[in-house]
Amino acid sequence: MSVKKMSIGLVGLLLGLAGAQAHADAPNYYQCKGDNIAITFYDHSGLNNTTLLNVKLGNSKYSADGTNIESKATVIGTVKSLTVKILPDVEVKKASFIIPTINLGQNFNSEFVRDVSFKSQLAITTIATPFISTPYIGVVNSSQYFDLNCKASLVVVPL
């Protein structure tokens, strides 16, 4: 096979692959459940900057919106966090969960994928902040991890 034929075939294959997934949307609604845990995250920052994170741990419920939600992009996905407890000069507790990068849209079989299930984890992190004159000795940011079963979907809000 000549280099020219192989190049044409490769270009055709790449164009075909690009055309098969011409459009992908990022989900904006996430639901996660674990052992006595429920999380919902809604991000529609394009419409009235509406971003909400709700975490239910046992009988305790925590909510945050907008700038009260911490977001950090990492290689394993985006970590979304909210503060669940502040005890001045002792500790700060944060609940954080991981959202992997997900694309929704038409797949290679021409099926429209509207939602995707995935596994994640919730980390409850206690950050030691004691008011002492020497450095805190020990694990400063200790965490407990909980497995989550999640679903990501795209919620379209009619105008």
Backbone as JSON Lines, residues from 0, in Angstrom:
{"i":0,"aa":"M","n":[0.86,-1.17,0.0],"ca":[0.0,0.0,0.0],"c":[0.9,1.23,0.0]}
{"i":1,"aa":"S","n":[0.55,2.19,-0.84],"ca":[1.37,3.39,-0.94],"c":[1.09,4.33,0.23]}
{"i":2,"aa":"V","n":[2.04,5.21,0.48],"ca":[1.91,6.2,1.55],"c":[0.73,7.12,1.25]}
{"i":3,"aa":"K","n":[0.51,7.44,-0.02],"ca":[-0.58,8.34,-0.4],"c":[-1.93,7.7,-0.07]}
{"i":4,"aa":"K","n":[-2.12,6.42,-0.41],"ca":[-3.38,5.73,-0.13],"c":[-3.6,5.61,1.38]}
{"i":5,"aa":"M","n":[-2.54,5.32,2.09],"ca":[-2.64,5.19,3.55],"c":[-2.99,6.53,4.18]}
{"i":6,"aa":"S","n":[-2.4,7.61,3.68],"ca":[-2.7,8.95,4.2],"c":[-4.14,9.34,3.93]}
{"i":7,"aa":"I","n":[-4.64,9.05,2.73],"ca":[-6.02,9.35,2.38],"c":[-6.97,8.54,3.27]}
{"i":8,"aa":"G","n":[-6.64,7.28,3.48],"ca":[-7.47,6.43,4.36],"c":[-7.49,6.94,5.79]}
{"i":9,"aa":"L","n":[-6.35,7.36,6.29],"ca":[-6.26,7.89,7.65],"c":[-7.04,9.18,7.79]}
{"i":10,"aa":"V","n":[-6.92,10.08,6.82],"ca":[-7.67,11.34,6.85],"c":[-9.17,11.04,6.8]}
{"i":11,"aa":"G","n":[-9.58,10.11,5.96],"ca":[-11.0,9.73,5.88],"c":[-11.51,9.17,7.19]}
{"i":12,"aa":"L","n":[-10.71,8.32,7.83],"ca":[-11.09,7.75,9.12],"c":[-11.24,8.84,10.17]}
{"i":13,"aa":"L","n":[-10.29,9.75,10.24],"ca":[-10.35,10.85,11.21],"c":[-11.56,11.75,10.95]}
{"i":14,"aa":"L","n":[-11.84,12.07,9.69],"ca":[-13.01,12.89,9.38],"c":[-14.3,12.16,9.74]}
{"i":15,"aa":"G","n":[-14.32,10.86,9.52],"ca":[-15.5,10.06,9.88],"c":[-15.72,10.03,11.38]}
{"i":16,"aa":"L","n":[-14.65,9.9,12.14],"ca":[-14.76,9.9,13.59],"c":[-15.19,11.26,14.1]}
{"i":17,"aa":"A","n":[-14.66,12.31,13.51],"ca":[-15.03,13.66,13.93],"c":[-16.5,13.93,13.63]}
{"i":18,"aa":"G","n":[-16.98,13.44,12.5],"ca":[-18.38,13.66,12.13],"c":[-19.33,12.84,12.98]}
{"i":19,"aa":"A","n":[-18.89,11.68,13.49],"ca":[-19.76,10.82,14.28],"c":[-20.1,11.45,15.62]}
{"i":20,"aa":"Q","n":[-19.19,12.24,16.17],"ca":[-19.46,12.93,17.43],"c":[-19.19,14.4,17.21]}
{"i":21,"aa":"A","n":[-20.07,15.03,16.43],"ca":[-19.87,16.42,16.07],"c":[-20.22,17.36,17.21]}
{"i":22,"aa":"H","n":[-21.04,16.91,18.16],"ca":[-21.48,17.79,19.22],"c":[-21.6,17.01,20.53]}
{"i":23,"aa":"A","n":[-21.06,17.57,21.57],"ca":[-21.18,16.96,22.9],"c":[-21.52,18.05,23.9]}
{"i":24,"aa":"D","n":[-22.35,17.69,24.87],"ca":[-22.74,18.62,25.93],"c":[-22.23,18.1,27.26]}
{"i":25,"aa":"A","n":[-21.83,19.02,28.12],"ca":[-21.45,18.65,29.48],"c":[-22.72,18.59,30.33]}
{"i":26,"aa":"P","n":[-22.85,17.6,31.19],"ca":[-24.03,17.56,32.07],"c":[-24.03,18.74,33.03]}
{"i":27,"aa":"N","n":[-25.21,19.08,33.52],"ca":[-25.29,20.17,34.49],"c":[-26.07,19.77,35.75]}
{"i":28,"aa":"Y","n":[-26.48,18.51,35.83],"ca":[-27.2,18.03,37.01],"c":[-26.63,16.67,37.4]}
{"i":29,"aa":"Y","n":[-26.28,16.55,38.69],"ca":[-25.68,15.33,39.2],"c":[-26.43,14.88,40.44]}
{"i":30,"aa":"Q","n":[-26.7,13.59,40.52],"ca":[-27.32,12.99,41.7],"c":[-26.42,11.84,42.15]}
{"i":31,"aa":"C","n":[-26.09,11.82,43.44],"ca":[-25.24,10.75,43.97],"c":[-25.87,10.21,45.24]}
{"i":32,"aa":"K","n":[-25.73,8.89,45.42],"ca":[-26.23,8.24,46.62],"c":[-25.17,7.28,47.13]}
{"i":33,"aa":"G","n":[-25.1,7.22,48.46],"ca":[-24.21,6.29,49.11],"c":[-24.88,5.81,50.38]}
{"i":34,"aa":"D","n":[-24.13,5.18,51.25],"ca":[-24.67,4.67,52.51],"c":[-25.05,5.85,53.41]}
{"i":35,"aa":"N","n":[-26.33,6.14,53.47],"ca":[-26.87,7.24,54.3],"c":[-26.39,8.62,53.82]}
{"i":36,"aa":"I","n":[-26.13,8.71,52.48],"ca":[-25.62,9.94,51.87],"c":[-26.43,10.23,50.6]}
{"i":37,"aa":"A","n":[-26.77,11.48,50.4],"ca":[-27.41,11.92,49.15],"c":[-26.81,13.27,48.76]}
{"i":38,"aa":"I","n":[-26.45,13.4,47.49],"ca":[-25.86,14.63,46.99],"c":[-26.56,15.02,45.69]}
{"i":39,"aa":"T","n":[-26.88,16.29,45.56],"ca":[-27.32,16.83,44.27],"c":[-26.48,18.07,43.98]}
{"i":40,"aa":"F","n":[-26.11,18.2,42.73],"ca":[-25.37,19.37,42.29],"c":[-25.97,19.82,40.97]}
{"i":41,"aa":"Y","n":[-26.37,21.08,40.92],"ca":[-26.96,21.66,39.72],"c":[-26.14,22.87,39.33]}
{"i":42,"aa":"D","n":[-25.65,22.87,38.09],"ca":[-24.83,23.98,37.63],"c":[-25.41,24.52,36.33]}
{"i":43,"aa":"H","n":[-26.08,25.62,36.43],"ca":[-26.58,26.29,35.24],"c":[-26.12,27.74,35.31]}
{"i":44,"aa":"S","n":[-24.78,27.89,35.33],"ca":[-24.19,29.21,35.49],"c":[-24.52,30.14,34.33]}
{"i":45,"aa":"G","n":[-24.99,29.59,33.22],"ca":[-25.38,30.43,32.1],"c":[-26.73,31.09,32.3]}
{"i":46,"aa":"L","n":[-27.56,30.59,33.22],"ca":[-28.89,31.13,33.46],"c":[-28.97,31.66,34.88]}
{"i":47,"aa":"N","n":[-28.91,32.96,35.02],"ca":[-28.99,33.61,36.34],"c":[-27.93,33.1,37.31]}
{"i":48,"aa":"N","n":[-26.83,32.57,36.8],"ca":[-25.74,32.05,37.64],"c":[-26.26,31.13,38.74]}
{"i":49,"aa":"T","n":[-27.14,30.21,38.39],"ca":[-27.72,29.29,39.35],"c":[-26.81,28.08,39.52]}
{"i":50,"aa":"T","n":[-26.2,27.96,40.67],"ca":[-25.37,26.81,41.01],"c":[-25.72,26.41,42.43]}
{"i":51,"aa":"L","n":[-26.15,25.15,42.61],"ca":[-26.58,24.67,43.93],"c":[-25.93,23.33,44.24]}
{"i":52,"aa":"L","n":[-25.47,23.18,45.47],"ca":[-24.92,21.92,45.95],"c":[-25.61,21.57,47.25]}
{"i":53,"aa":"N","n":[-26.25,20.4,47.29],"ca":[-26.93,19.91,48.5],"c":[-26.31,18.59,48.9]}
{"i":54,"aa":"V","n":[-25.97,18.48,50.18],"ca":[-25.38,17.26,50.72],"c":[-26.19,16.84,51.94]}
{"i":55,"aa":"K","n":[-26.63,15.59,51.95],"ca":[-27.34,15.03,53.1],"c":[-26.49,13.9,53.66]}
{"i":56,"aa":"L","n":[-26.07,14.09,54.92],"ca":[-25.27,13.08,55.63],"c":[-26.08,12.62,56.83]}
{"i":57,"aa":"G","n":[-26.65,11.43,56.75],"ca":[-27.53,10.97,57.81],"c":[-28.72,11.9,57.91]}
{"i":58,"aa":"N","n":[-28.95,12.48,59.09],"ca":[-30.06,13.41,59.29],"c":[-29.65,14.86,59.09]}
{"i":59,"aa":"S","n":[-28.4,15.12,58.81],"ca":[-27.91,16.49,58.63],"c":[-27.92,16.88,57.16]}
{"i":60,"aa":"K","n":[-28.38,18.11,56.88],"ca":[-28.44,18.61,55.51],"c":[-27.62,19.89,55.41]}
{"i":61,"aa":"Y","n":[-26.87,19.99,54.32],"ca":[-26.03,21.15,54.07],"c":[-26.26,21.62,52.64]}
{"i":62,"aa":"S","n":[-26.29,22.93,52.45],"ca":[-26.5,23.5,51.12],"c":[-25.55,24.66,50.9]}
{"i":63,"aa":"A","n":[-25.18,24.84,49.65],"ca":[-24.36,25.98,49.26],"c":[-24.77,26.39,47.85]}
{"i":64,"aa":"D","n":[-24.56,27.66,47.55],"ca":[-24.85,28.14,46.2],"c":[-23.73,29.08,45.77]}
{"i":65,"aa":"G","n":[-23.64,29.27,44.47],"ca":[-22.7,30.22,43.88],"c":[-21.3,30.16,44.43]}
{"i":66,"aa":"T","n":[-20.83,31.28,44.98],"ca":[-19.45,31.38,45.42],"c":[-19.16,30.59,46.7]}
{"i":67,"aa":"N","n":[-20.19,30.05,47.35],"ca":[-19.98,29.23,48.54],"c":[-19.61,27.79,48.19]}
{"i":68,"aa":"I","n":[-19.62,27.48,46.9],"ca":[-19.19,26.16,46.43],"c":[-17.76,26.28,45.93]}
{"i":69,"aa":"E","n":[-16.87,25.52,46.53],"ca":[-15.49,25.51,46.07],"c":[-15.37,24.52,44.91]}
{"i":70,"aa":"S","n":[-14.59,24.87,43.92],"ca":[-14.41,24.02,42.75],"c":[-12.94,23.98,42.38]}
{"i":71,"aa":"K","n":[-12.42,22.77,42.19],"ca":[-11.01,22.62,41.85],"c":[-10.87,21.55,40.78]}
{"i":72,"aa":"A","n":[-10.36,21.94,39.61],"ca":[-10.11,20.99,38.53],"c":[-8.84,20.2,38.84]}
{"i":73,"aa":"T","n":[-8.94,18.87,38.72],"ca":[-7.79,17.99,38.94],"c":[-7.74,16.98,37.81]}
{"i":74,"aa":"V","n":[-6.73,16.16,37.8],"ca":[-6.59,15.14,36.77],"c":[-7.68,14.05,36.92]}
{"i":75,"aa":"I","n":[-8.24,13.86,38.1],"ca":[-9.28,12.85,38.29],"c":[-10.69,13.41,38.11]}
{"i":76,"aa":"G","n":[-10.79,14.69,37.85],"ca":[-12.09,15.33,37.66],"c":[-12.15,16.62,38.46]}
{"i":77,"aa":"T","n":[-13.34,17.2,38.5],"ca":[-13.53,18.43,39.27],"c":[-14.01,18.09,40.66]}
{"i":78,"aa":"V","n":[-13.36,18.64,41.66],"ca":[-13.76,18.41,43.05],"c":[-14.64,19.58,43.48]}
{"i":79,"aa":"K","n":[-15.86,19.27,43.9],"ca":[-16.8,20.28,44.39],"c":[-16.87,20.12,45.91]}
{"i":80,"aa":"S","n":[-16.77,21.25,46.64],"ca":[-16.74,21.2,48.1],"c":[-17.62,22.26,48.71]}
{"i":81,"aa":"L","n":[-18.08,21.96,49.91],"ca":[-18.76,22.96,50.73],"c":[-18.35,22.74,52.18]}
{"i":82,"aa":"T","n":[-18.38,23.82,52.95],"ca":[-18.03,23.76,54.36],"c":[-19.24,23.29,55.15]}
{"i":83,"aa":"V","n":[-19.06,22.26,55.99],"ca":[-20.17,21.74,56.78],"c":[-20.04,22.08,58.27]}
{"i":84,"aa":"K","n":[-18.84,22.52,58.7],"ca":[-18.66,22.89,60.11],"c":[-17.42,23.76,60.26]}
{"i":85,"aa":"I","n":[-17.56,24.8,61.06],"ca":[-16.41,25.62,61.44],"c":[-16.4,25.74,62.95]}
{"i":86,"aa":"L","n":[-15.33,25.29,63.55],"ca":[-15.13,25.44,64.98],"c":[-13.86,26.3,65.12]}
{"i":87,"aa":"P","n":[-14.02,27.62,65.35],"ca":[-12.87,28.53,65.33],"c":[-11.72,28.04,66.22]}
{"i":88,"aa":"D","n":[-10.53,28.19,65.69],"ca":[-9.29,27.83,66.38],"c":[-9.19,26.34,66.7]}
{"i":89,"aa":"V","n":[-10.04,25.52,66.09],"ca":[-9.96,24.07,66.31],"c":[-9.94,23.33,64.97]}
{"i":90,"aa":"E","n":[-11.05,23.47,64.18],"ca":[-11.13,22.71,62.95],"c":[-12.16,23.3,61.98]}
{"i":91,"aa":"V","n":[-11.99,22.92,60.73],"ca":[-12.96,23.19,59.67],"c":[-13.25,21.85,59.01]}
{"i":92,"aa":"K","n":[-14.55,21.54,58.8],"ca":[-14.92,20.31,58.1],"c":[-15.51,20.66,56.75]}
{"i":93,"aa":"K","n":[-15.07,19.92,55.72],"ca":[-15.56,20.12,54.38],"c":[-16.04,18.8,53.8]}
{"i":94,"aa":"A","n":[-17.12,18.88,53.01],"ca":[-17.61,17.73,52.26],"c":[-17.26,17.98,50.8]}
{"i":95,"aa":"S","n":[-16.56,17.02,50.18],"ca":[-16.11,17.18,48.8],"c":[-16.43,15.92,48.01]}
{"i":96,"aa":"F","n":[-16.87,16.11,46.76],"ca":[-17.04,14.94,45.91],"c":[-16.47,15.22,44.52]}
{"i":97,"aa":"I","n":[-16.17,14.14,43.81],"ca":[-15.46,14.22,42.54],"c":[-16.44,14.02,41.38]}
{"i":98,"aa":"I","n":[-16.38,14.94,40.42],"ca":[-17.16,14.81,39.19],"c":[-16.16,14.58,38.05]}
{"i":99,"aa":"P","n":[-16.18,13.38,37.44],"ca":[-15.28,13.16,36.31],"c":[-15.74,13.95,35.09]}
{"i":100,"aa":"T","n":[-14.87,14.11,34.11],"ca":[-15.27,14.76,32.87],"c":[-16.23,13.82,32.13]}
{"i":101,"aa":"I","n":[-17.4,14.35,31.75],"ca":[-18.43,13.55,31.09],"c":[-18.95,14.33,29.89]}
{"i":102,"aa":"N","n":[-19.13,13.65,28.78],"ca":[-19.76,14.24,27.61],"c":[-21.06,13.5,27.33]}
{"i":103,"aa":"L","n":[-22.11,14.24,27.05],"ca":[-23.4,13.69,26.64],"c":[-23.66,14.12,25.21]}
{"i":104,"aa":"G","n":[-24.45,13.35,24.5],"ca":[-24.77,13.7,23.12],"c":[-24.95,12.44,22.3]}
{"i":105,"aa":"Q","n":[-24.77,12.57,21.0],"ca":[-24.97,11.45,20.1],"c":[-23.69,10.63,20.03]}
{"i":106,"aa":"N","n":[-23.81,9.32,20.26],"ca":[-22.63,8.46,20.24],"c":[-22.37,7.91,18.84]}
{"i":107,"aa":"F","n":[-21.4,7.03,18.7],"ca":[-21.02,6.48,17.4],"c":[-22.12,5.62,16.78]}
{"i":108,"aa":"N","n":[-23.06,5.13,17.59],"ca":[-24.18,4.32,17.1],"c":[-25.39,5.18,16.78]}
{"i":109,"aa":"S","n":[-25.22,6.5,16.75],"ca":[-26.3,7.46,16.5],"c":[-27.38,7.44,17.57]}
{"i":110,"aa":"E","n":[-27.04,6.94,18.76],"ca":[-27.98,6.98,19.89],"c":[-27.67,8.23,20.69]}
{"i":111,"aa":"F","n":[-28.73,8.89,21.16],"ca":[-28.52,10.09,21.97],"c":[-28.41,9.69,23.43]}
{"i":112,"aa":"V","n":[-27.28,9.97,24.04],"ca":[-27.03,9.65,25.45],"c":[-27.42,10.86,26.29]}
{"i":113,"aa":"R","n":[-28.5,10.74,27.07],"ca":[-29.04,11.84,27.86],"c":[-28.51,11.86,29.3]}
{"i":114,"aa":"D","n":[-28.09,10.7,29.77],"ca":[-27.51,10.64,31.11],"c":[-26.52,9.5,31.18]}
{"i":115,"aa":"V","n":[-25.62,9.61,32.15],"ca":[-24.55,8.62,32.33],"c":[-24.41,8.31,33.8]}
{"i":116,"aa":"S","n":[-24.28,7.04,34.13],"ca":[-24.02,6.63,35.51],"c":[-22.51,6.52,35.72]}
{"i":117,"aa":"F","n":[-22.06,6.83,36.92],"ca":[-20.65,6.73,37.22],"c":[-20.47,6.52,38.73]}
{"i":118,"aa":"K","n":[-19.3,6.09,39.11],"ca":[-18.95,5.92,40.52],"c":[-18.09,7.1,40.94]}
{"i":119,"aa":"S","n":[-18.24,7.5,42.19],"ca":[-17.44,8.6,42.72],"c":[-17.21,8.36,44.21]}
{"i":120,"aa":"Q","n":[-16.65,9.35,44.87],"ca":[-16.45,9.28,46.3],"c":[-16.73,10.63,46.94]}
{"i":121,"aa":"L","n":[-17.2,10.56,48.16],"ca":[-17.37,11.75,49.0],"c":[-16.25,11.69,50.04]}
{"i":122,"aa":"A","n":[-15.59,12.81,50.23],"ca":[-14.57,12.91,51.28],"c":[-15.05,13.92,52.3]}
{"i":123,"aa":"I","n":[-15.09,13.51,53.55],"ca":[-15.35,14.43,54.65],"c":[-13.98,14.71,55.27]}
{"i":124,"aa":"T","n":[-13.5,15.94,55.07],"ca":[-12.15,16.29,55.49],"c":[-12.2,17.23,56.69]}
{"i":125,"aa":"T","n":[-11.44,16.88,57.71],"ca":[-11.29,17.73,58.89],"c":[-9.92,18.39,58.81]}
{"i":126,"aa":"I","n":[-9.95,19.71,58.73],"ca":[-8.71,20.49,58.64],"c":[-8.42,21.06,60.02]}
{"i":127,"aa":"A","n":[-7.34,20.61,60.61],"ca":[-6.99,21.08,61.95],"c":[-6.5,22.53,61.88]}
{"i":128,"aa":"T","n":[-7.1,23.39,62.69],"ca":[-6.72,24.82,62.73],"c":[-6.55,25.28,64.17]}
{"i":129,"aa":"P","n":[-5.78,24.54,64.97],"ca":[-5.66,24.94,66.38],"c":[-4.9,26.25,66.55]}
{"i":130,"aa":"F","n":[-5.3,27.0,67.54],"ca":[-4.64,28.26,67.87],"c":[-3.52,27.94,68.86]}
{"i":131,"aa":"I","n":[-2.37,27.57,68.31],"ca":[-1.21,27.25,69.14],"c":[0.01,27.95,68.55]}
{"i":132,"aa":"S","n":[1.04,28.13,69.34],"ca":[2.21,28.88,68.9],"c":[3.19,28.02,68.1]}
{"i":133,"aa":"T","n":[3.04,26.71,68.1],"ca":[3.93,25.82,67.36],"c":[3.12,25.15,66.25]}
{"i":134,"aa":"P","n":[3.8,24.59,65.25],"ca":[3.07,23.9,64.18],"c":[2.28,22.71,64.74]}
{"i":135,"aa":"Y","n":[1.1,22.49,64.17],"ca":[0.3,21.33,64.54],"c":[1.05,20.08,64.11]}
{"i":136,"aa":"I","n":[1.16,19.1,64.98],"ca":[1.87,17.86,64.67],"c":[0.83,16.75,64.49]}
{"i":137,"aa":"G","n":[0.93,16.06,63.38],"ca":[-0.02,15.0,63.05],"c":[-0.63,15.25,61.68]}
{"i":138,"aa":"V","n":[-1.64,14.47,61.36],"ca":[-2.32,14.63,60.07],"c":[-3.16,15.9,60.14]}
{"i":139,"aa":"V","n":[-2.86,16.88,59.32],"ca":[-3.54,18.17,59.36],"c":[-4.89,18.09,58.65]}
{"i":140,"aa":"N","n":[-4.95,17.37,57.55],"ca":[-6.18,17.24,56.77],"c":[-6.6,15.77,56.72]}
{"i":141,"aa":"S","n":[-7.2,15.27,57.76],"ca":[-7.63,13.87,57.76],"c":[-8.99,13.75,57.09]}
{"i":142,"aa":"S","n":[-9.19,12.67,56.35],"ca":[-10.43,12.49,55.6],"c":[-11.01,11.1,55.8]}
{"i":143,"aa":"Q","n":[-12.34,11.05,55.71],"ca":[-13.07,9.79,55.63],"c":[-13.66,9.74,54.23]}
{"i":144,"aa":"Y","n":[-13.64,8.57,53.59],"ca":[-14.11,8.44,52.21],"c":[-15.32,7.51,52.16]}
{"i":145,"aa":"F","n":[-16.28,7.9,51.32],"ca":[-17.51,7.13,51.16],"c":[-17.79,6.94,49.68]}
{"i":146,"aa":"D","n":[-18.1,5.7,49.29],"ca":[-18.4,5.39,47.9],"c":[-19.77,5.94,47.51]}
{"i":147,"aa":"L","n":[-19.87,6.41,46.27],"ca":[-21.1,6.97,45.75],"c":[-21.44,6.35,44.39]}
{"i":148,"aa":"N","n":[-22.72,6.14,44.15],"ca":[-23.24,5.79,42.83],"c":[-23.95,7.03,42.31]}
{"i":149,"aa":"C","n":[-23.54,7.5,41.16],"ca":[-24.01,8.8,40.66],"c":[-24.6,8.68,39.26]}
{"i":150,"aa":"K","n":[-25.35,9.72,38.92],"ca":[-25.9,9.88,37.59],"c":[-25.75,11.34,37.18]}
{"i":151,"aa":"A","n":[-25.23,11.54,35.97],"ca":[-25.08,12.88,35.42],"c":[-26.06,13.04,34.26]}
{"i":152,"aa":"S","n":[-26.71,14.18,34.2],"ca":[-27.65,14.42,33.11],"c":[-27.63,15.9,32.72]}
{"i":153,"aa":"L","n":[-28.22,16.16,31.6],"ca":[-28.33,17.53,31.11],"c":[-29.76,17.97,31.28]}
{"i":154,"aa":"V","n":[-29.96,18.99,32.11],"ca":[-31.28,19.55,32.37],"c":[-31.39,20.84,31.57]}
{"i":155,"aa":"V","n":[-32.36,20.88,30.7],"ca":[-32.57,22.06,29.88],"c":[-33.73,22.85,30.48]}
{"i":156,"aa":"V","n":[-33.47,24.1,30.76],"ca":[-34.5,24.97,31.34],"c":[-35.09,25.81,30.21]}
{"i":157,"aa":"P","n":[-36.41,25.67,29.97],"ca":[-37.01,26.47,28.89],"c":[-37.01,27.95,29.25]}
{"i":158,"aa":"L","n":[-36.82,28.78,28.25],"ca":[-36.78,30.22,28.48],"c":[-38.17,30.8,28.45]}
